[in-house]
Amino acid sequence: MTAPRIEALADDAWCVVLGDPPTPDDTLLPRVHALAARLRDDAPAWLRDVVPTWASVAVFFDLEAVESGTVEAWLRTRCDATDAG
């Protein structure tokens, strides 16, 4: 299992990469959807959208309400919890 990578997607978005297509393993898509659900369930007011893809989750946020680094740290804690459970 590949450790998640958090990459900048835009000024107001991060991308959590859980694997590398086009050859994902059978556990990748369930991990993507589990993380997306965790993020939605624990959504702060500044979270705009959570978009699961084949191998990643795009996370859009309100740049006027929160700093990008705060969002990245929030994502790291959720990634750690998803991989642990």
C-alpha positions as CSV (number, residue, x, y, z in Angstrom):
1,M,0.0,0.0,0.0
2,T,1.4,3.4,-1.0
3,A,1.5,6.2,1.6
4,P,-0.7,9.1,0.6
5,R,0.9,12.1,-1.1
6,I,-0.6,15.6,-0.6
7,E,0.0,17.8,-3.6
8,A,-1.0,21.3,-4.4
9,L,-3.8,21.4,-7.1
10,A,-4.6,25.1,-7.1
11,D,-4.5,28.1,-4.8
12,D,-7.6,26.8,-3.1
13,A,-7.2,23.0,-3.6
14,W,-5.1,20.1,-2.5
15,C,-5.0,16.6,-4.1
16,V,-4.5,13.6,-1.9
17,V,-2.9,10.9,-4.1
18,L,-3.4,7.4,-2.8
19,G,-1.9,5.5,-5.7
20,D,-0.7,5.7,-9.3
21,P,-3.0,4.8,-12.1
22,P,-3.3,3.2,-14.6
23,T,-2.4,0.0,-12.6
24,P,-4.1,0.5,-9.2
25,D,-4.5,-2.5,-6.9
26,D,-7.9,-3.7,-5.8
27,T,-7.7,-1.8,-2.5
28,L,-7.2,1.7,-4.1
29,L,-10.7,2.7,-5.0
30,P,-12.2,1.7,-1.6
31,R,-9.4,3.7,0.1
32,V,-10.2,6.7,-2.1
33,H,-13.9,6.5,-1.2
34,A,-13.2,5.9,2.5
35,L,-11.0,9.0,2.6
36,A,-13.6,11.1,0.7
37,A,-16.3,10.0,3.2
38,R,-14.1,10.8,6.2
39,L,-13.4,14.3,4.8
40,R,-17.1,14.9,4.1
41,D,-18.2,13.6,7.6
42,D,-15.7,15.8,9.4
43,A,-16.1,18.9,7.1
44,P,-15.2,22.2,8.5
45,A,-17.1,25.3,7.3
46,W,-14.3,26.3,4.9
47,L,-14.5,23.0,3.0
48,R,-16.1,23.6,-0.4
49,D,-15.9,20.3,-2.2
50,V,-14.5,16.8,-2.0
51,V,-14.0,15.0,-5.4
52,P,-12.9,11.4,-5.5
53,T,-11.1,10.2,-8.6
54,W,-9.7,6.8,-9.6
55,A,-6.5,7.2,-7.5
56,S,-6.9,10.5,-5.5
57,V,-9.2,12.9,-3.8
58,A,-9.3,16.5,-4.7
59,V,-10.2,18.9,-1.8
60,F,-11.4,22.4,-2.5
61,F,-11.5,25.0,0.2
62,D,-12.4,28.7,0.9
63,L,-9.1,30.5,0.7
64,E,-10.6,33.5,2.4
65,A,-11.6,31.5,5.4
66,V,-8.5,29.3,6.0
67,E,-4.8,29.2,5.1
68,S,-3.6,26.5,2.7
69,G,-1.1,25.1,5.3
70,T,-3.9,24.6,7.8
71,V,-5.9,22.6,5.2
72,E,-2.8,20.5,4.4
73,A,-2.3,19.7,8.1
74,W,-6.0,18.8,8.4
75,L,-5.7,16.5,5.4
76,R,-2.6,14.8,6.9
77,T,-4.4,13.9,10.1
78,R,-7.3,12.4,8.1
79,C,-5.0,10.4,5.8
80,D,-3.2,9.0,8.8
81,A,-6.5,8.0,10.4
82,T,-7.8,6.4,7.2
83,D,-4.6,4.3,6.7
84,A,-4.6,3.2,10.3
85,G,-8.2,2.1,10.2
